[in-house]
Amino acid sequence: MATSTQSPDAAAVKAVTEQFAADLAKGDLEAISRLYTDDARLLPPNADPISGRAAILAYFEKTLRPDLVGGATFYHYEIYGGENTAASLSQIKMLDTKGQVIERGKQTIILLKQDGKWKIHRDMWSDNSPANTTN
């Protein structure tokens, strides 16, 4: 398999998560879903994968409801990849509607360039809170 030596436009890749955060702050989950490829897959913690843009929107309508989540902040980016594929690793803070941090975690996304735009193809994240081991 050939590998690309061309680096992705880091600013354009980062802009995707920044747009996610801006849309989340507005409560626009439809706009967030359009940041994903048609056949995207979410890999949420402690849950089965969520496949396809429509299913992703339905998942976000349950988990990122504007009455629960007020925004997100992404920081400490690492971006890798080539001309049409990129990976972005970042830290994330999820905020409530008053701007208070309700979760700290990390995210890894794989992006594909489609029609000149970066789209999220795979999205995996986890919370930094200690795991509950009292089962």
C-alpha positions as CSV (number, residue, x, y, z in Angstrom):
1,M,0.0,0.0,0.0
2,A,1.4,3.4,-1.0
3,T,1.6,6.0,1.7
4,S,1.3,9.7,1.1
5,T,4.1,12.1,2.1
6,Q,1.9,15.2,1.7
7,S,0.7,16.6,4.9
8,P,-3.0,17.6,5.3
9,D,-3.8,21.3,5.7
10,A,-3.8,21.2,9.6
11,A,-5.9,24.4,9.8
12,A,-8.6,23.0,7.6
13,V,-8.7,19.7,9.5
14,K,-8.8,21.6,12.9
15,A,-11.6,23.8,11.5
16,V,-13.9,20.7,11.3
17,T,-13.8,20.2,15.1
18,E,-14.0,24.0,15.6
19,Q,-17.2,24.0,13.5
20,F,-18.5,21.1,15.5
21,A,-18.0,23.2,18.7
22,A,-19.6,26.3,17.1
23,D,-22.7,24.2,15.9
24,L,-23.0,22.6,19.3
25,A,-23.0,26.0,21.0
26,K,-25.9,26.9,18.8
27,G,-27.7,23.6,19.4
28,D,-27.6,22.8,15.7
29,L,-27.3,19.0,15.7
30,E,-28.3,18.8,12.0
31,A,-25.3,21.0,11.1
32,I,-23.1,18.8,13.2
33,S,-24.3,15.7,11.4
34,R,-23.4,17.2,8.0
35,L,-19.7,17.3,9.2
36,Y,-19.7,13.5,8.9
37,T,-19.5,11.3,5.7
38,D,-22.6,9.5,4.7
39,D,-21.1,6.2,5.9
40,A,-19.4,7.6,9.0
41,R,-19.1,5.6,12.2
42,L,-19.1,6.8,15.8
43,L,-17.2,4.7,18.3
44,P,-18.6,6.0,21.6
45,P,-17.3,4.7,25.0
46,N,-19.0,1.7,26.5
47,A,-21.4,1.4,23.5
48,D,-21.8,-0.3,20.2
49,P,-20.7,1.6,17.1
50,I,-23.2,4.0,15.5
51,S,-23.1,3.8,11.7
52,G,-24.4,6.3,9.1
53,R,-25.2,10.0,9.2
54,A,-28.9,9.5,10.1
55,A,-28.0,7.2,13.0
56,I,-25.3,9.6,14.2
57,L,-27.9,12.5,14.2
58,A,-30.3,10.3,16.2
59,Y,-27.5,9.5,18.7
60,F,-26.6,13.1,19.1
61,E,-30.3,14.1,19.5
62,K,-30.2,11.9,22.7
63,T,-26.7,12.7,24.0
64,L,-26.0,16.3,22.9
65,R,-29.4,17.8,23.5
66,P,-29.2,21.6,23.9
67,D,-30.8,21.3,27.4
68,L,-27.9,19.0,28.5
69,V,-24.8,20.2,26.6
70,G,-24.0,23.9,26.0
71,G,-20.8,23.5,24.1
72,A,-17.4,21.9,23.7
73,T,-13.8,23.1,23.6
74,F,-11.1,21.2,21.6
75,Y,-7.4,21.8,22.3
76,H,-3.9,20.2,22.2
77,Y,-4.2,19.0,18.6
78,E,-2.1,16.4,16.8
79,I,-2.8,16.2,13.1
80,Y,-1.5,13.5,10.8
81,G,-2.2,12.3,7.3
82,G,-2.0,13.0,3.6
83,E,-3.8,14.8,0.8
84,N,-7.2,13.1,1.2
85,T,-7.1,11.4,4.6
86,A,-6.2,12.8,8.0
87,A,-6.3,11.9,11.6
88,S,-6.8,14.4,14.4
89,L,-6.2,13.7,18.1
90,S,-7.3,16.3,20.6
91,Q,-8.3,16.9,24.1
92,I,-11.9,17.9,24.7
93,K,-14.0,19.7,27.4
94,M,-17.7,19.3,27.3
95,L,-19.7,22.2,28.8
96,D,-23.1,22.5,30.3
97,T,-25.5,25.2,29.4
98,K,-23.9,27.5,32.0
99,G,-20.4,27.0,30.5
100,Q,-19.2,24.7,33.3
101,V,-17.1,21.7,32.4
102,I,-19.1,18.5,32.7
103,E,-16.6,16.1,31.1
104,R,-12.9,16.1,30.1
105,G,-11.7,13.6,27.6
106,K,-9.8,12.9,24.4
107,Q,-10.9,12.3,20.8
108,T,-9.5,10.6,17.8
109,I,-11.1,11.3,14.4
110,I,-10.3,10.1,10.9
111,L,-11.3,12.5,8.2
112,L,-11.7,12.1,4.5
113,K,-11.6,14.9,1.9
114,Q,-14.8,14.7,-0.2
115,D,-15.5,17.3,-2.8
116,G,-12.7,19.4,-1.5
117,K,-14.0,19.4,2.1
118,W,-12.8,17.5,5.1
119,K,-15.5,15.3,6.6
120,I,-15.4,13.1,9.7
121,H,-15.4,9.4,8.8
122,R,-14.6,7.8,12.2
123,D,-15.0,9.4,15.6
124,M,-13.9,7.8,18.8
125,W,-13.6,9.5,22.2
126,S,-13.3,8.6,25.9
127,D,-13.8,10.4,29.2
128,N,-10.8,11.0,31.5
129,S,-12.8,10.1,34.6
130,P,-11.6,6.9,36.3
131,A,-13.5,3.8,35.2
132,N,-16.1,2.4,37.6
133,T,-14.8,-1.0,38.6
134,T,-17.5,-1.9,41.1
135,N,-19.6,-4.3,39.1
